[in-house]
Amino acid sequence: MPGENHPLSALEKGNPKGYISRLQFLLHEVEYRHIPSSPPIELLRSHNSWTHDTLGPMTPWTKCHLDAVAKMSLDLPYKAYPYADTEVIAVIGKLTALVLYIDDSLETADGIVYDEIGSFAYHVFMGKPQPFGILNLYHVCIKELLHLFEGDTALRGLAVWGWINYIDGCLLEKRLLTTDTDNLSKRRCNGISNAAQETSPKAGINFPLWMRNKTAIGESFIAPIFHSTEEQGLPLSRYLRALPDISYFIGVMNDILSFHKEELAGESVNMIHLQTHSFKESRGSGPSGEWTALDTFNHLCNEVRDAIYRINEILRVQDCEKIVRDGSNGKSMGLSEVDVAIALRWRKFKDGYISWHLETPRYKLDFIRPEQFQTD
């Protein structure tokens, strides 16, 4: 059952970095377990070669940066999908590296990537080649992933759609934060109003999460959890009801674990700050009772925790782990080997996904030592 909402302590209320203690508490609430893992040297060499020889020439990245991206992008699927075939890990590693480049490129002033992504979906659905090198490589990798899911029509769409939708999400996000914002500023300077100015912040309360879902790639990250090998064949009906919460976990946990680096960089336009604006008419923990970013951070921690609890209940994770731990017969509990396999794959994904964020220098969370958390 979901736990009670975690109240903000007096220390947290007066501490702009009080979110750190809330994050640490969240990891305990969801029973995060750290299991050290590193890709085998052969796989790392192959991915490193692709990063340097194929991706590298299309980017301005230095050798040192490419080395870091190669490790970071391969670590994610390797930690999150410990049951997966090498082919699945390799292609998701490539796509992750490309997303890292696209994501960082959209923050630069030259606008080259932004100018090209607008036609990505058009070329995909019209069956035309991508004219821009990075996007062509991205499209090729999506096709590789599609091939790996040929035997599972239900998951095949999930596996690839998030990667396609990510590009459209980037287009919307960039336009919102630059082109449209600049035009809106000019209109305001000229005394011209607009509909959005005349509505209350809470009217757009669903917008931050909707926008986040566009770029979270959540559903595509779900598919390999339950179809990580050609022979796996785990029935969709056994875990279908958990998919919305797993997708929510993927996107919002990333926002929670990204918040520290974004605060250090002084970013003010992200999921947490946008959601804070939509909640600003609520009573919060600020000096005058105003709603703060820390209140939103705490709220999202509560929400993602409850999502994990619901997933665990649907998949009967606690019972399945007991079967594995005690060597007991699952039939007496109404659980089959398939049920246990599904529960363990979710559990390993959840812990691996969190571990990747904690261990990757990009997120600057090295002050949280994963070793302090319980391991199997």
PyMOL commands that set and color helices and strands:
alter all, ss='L'
color gray80, all
select helices_A, chain A and resi 10-13+19-29+41-58+63-80+86-105+112-117+120-125+133-148+153-189+195-198+201-204+207-215+218-226+236-238+240-264+271-278+293-315+317-326+330-333+337-359+361-363+370-372
alter helices_A, ss='H'
color red, helices_A
deselect
rebuild
show_as cartoon
